Amino acid sequence: MEKAAKSQAADASARGRFRVLVVDDAEGIRSYLASFLELRGFEVDTVEDGRRALAFLEGGAAPDVILLDVMMPVLDGIETLRRIRKLDENVPVVMLSVVGKASTIVEAMQLGALDYLNKPFAEDELLATLSRVLEKRSLELAREQLAQAAEYSSEQMVWASDAMRSLRQTLEQVADTDVTVLIRGESGVGKELVARTAHDISNRAKKPFVKVNCAALPEPLLESELFGYEKGAFTGATSRKTGKFELAHKGTIFLDEIGEMSPALQAKLLQVLQDHQFTRLGGNEDVNVDVRVVCATHRPLEEMVRQGKFREDLFFRLDVVSVAIPPLRERREEVPFLVETFLRRFSARYRKPLRQPSQALMRMFDGYAFPGNVRELENMIKRIVVLDSEAPILAEIQRTRRKSARGGGEELLSLIGEIEGRAGEIPLREVGRLVALAAEKNTIAQVLEHTGWNRKAASRLLGVSYKTLLQKIRDCGLEPDAA
């Protein structure tokens, strides 16, 4: 049975491994299941009660299966299952309980639980259950993947612009080396996807790809997540926990939002990069690892180094190969590919008819700055598919444009009001100059907003040279947020 579950995990790794959410109030059970399943190729998230499980799902997480304890304080497993079904009718749930009461089992099954395991359960029994549940899940995923197959593949979609193709070439040049890669870019541009590509085209592609979000956990929890701990290391540490670095042995570890890591953890990470070894929390033995490190950040690390917030020696260790992902507004040629891909994905996921985007929507997208980048576009398309209407998105973009235009117009009206209040004090020539400057600033701001702050495109529309436009942007004190 373990062989079958490993096969399931291997199939899942081709699309991003199967993800298990463990909901149990016992720390020992959570730690044991996380280590056991991660070592067998699963991605595992753990929460300690029903309320946190619901918050996890409401936050957009999409596990492939949930292992749900029945006996929990405040919100028990049955009530949690009832509420889960209101959020997601299809996610597979397996109940776990020390007491196998027939009435509880029946109620759980009536609410849609796929199976029920009595604690303590054998490892083979757990793997066999997951194998059965995920076999059904994998068929659903296969159907979804077939539905996503479009005229343009995800590879063409992601690397459709010159900037992204150049970035991929850089990744290919260092694919078979162990150098660290630092990925920079605004939130939502696709840093994790680039990190996965760096792994998939490397000589470590068949080994684990392990992701850690450094901004998601406080320092003590992040340290134990990265390096693990020994039994008895602290109160509640009832068994050894394997850290992410160990799980990524021979593979790649992706440290997202590395700029959020505390100075103390930065020092420990530097030691791992230099010596390829570390000690678990509460342990004395060195753990040797062979791991390639890929990092990502949206923060200016050089400035953080100057401010003493990021270690200079660690920065130079990480910045061996640095790639910058341009924001979506600077690679607009990808927007049609992305729209097509997201439409197919969400139409299949939510079993909605596949509709082509209207010309009005694509024109709106062409002039929209996408401050949330690819993630924002993805969420927009998801809303269009779920609501079966483009109207809310069109209205939202129009409101954004009107607000921007109103801001510029109000500045001009304010200036005119000031001139009226000082009638006779300001010479007519100066009045003309001030009004012309305010009108020019408003016009430049609107054109920049229309082009998504593509200055070259804006200079063409305004009929001025690129150099002249840059000077006027400085003279007017314009910044992207101001526009």
Helices and strands as residue ranges (DSSP letters): H 2-13, E 19-23, H 27-38, E 43-47, H 50-58, E 65-69, H 77-87, E 93-97, H 102-110, E 115-118, H 123-148, H 154-158, H 162-173, E 181-184, H 191-200, E 209-213, H 219-227, H 244-247, E 252-256, G 258-260, H 263-275, E 277-279, E 286-288, E 292-297, H 301-306, H 312-318, E 321-324, G 328-330, G 332-334, H 335-349, H 359-366, H 373-387, H 391-421, H 428-450, H 455-462, H 466-476
